[in-house]
Amino acid sequence: MALVFGALATAVGLWSIAAYFLEAVIARVGEPDQSLLFWYLPLLFIGIIGLILGVAAGTWGVWRRKRRLEQAPPADAPAVGDRLDR
């Protein structure tokens, strides 16, 4: 779940940051009213927070997955409850 949340949060964060720059900065170049640079700031901040949370959750998910795979018993190991004297 952490990997899925991390990927989605990272994608939403990047989309939000890109939307801010495309709509508030690039689309408004040369216009006399530059107020959208200010009013779209929440979009930028949501994007930055989403990106940070997404990268952190993704990193944590990869770390957990690696640990779980390292601690898994080998495939040829007897299962719990198997009799060893057969």
C-alpha angles and dihedrals in degrees: 000000000000091000092050093047090046093051093046095045091048092050093048091046093051091045091051093049091047091048091053094051094043097046104030103031113023099033092049099050110132096011117125093226109070096165093116088071085069101034094051093051092101087060090054094046093048088051094050093048092046091050093050093047092045095051091046093049092045092050091048091049093051091047092050092047092051091049092048092050092048092052095046115110117249116268094248095052116113115260123241109281096022115134112240097201097071 
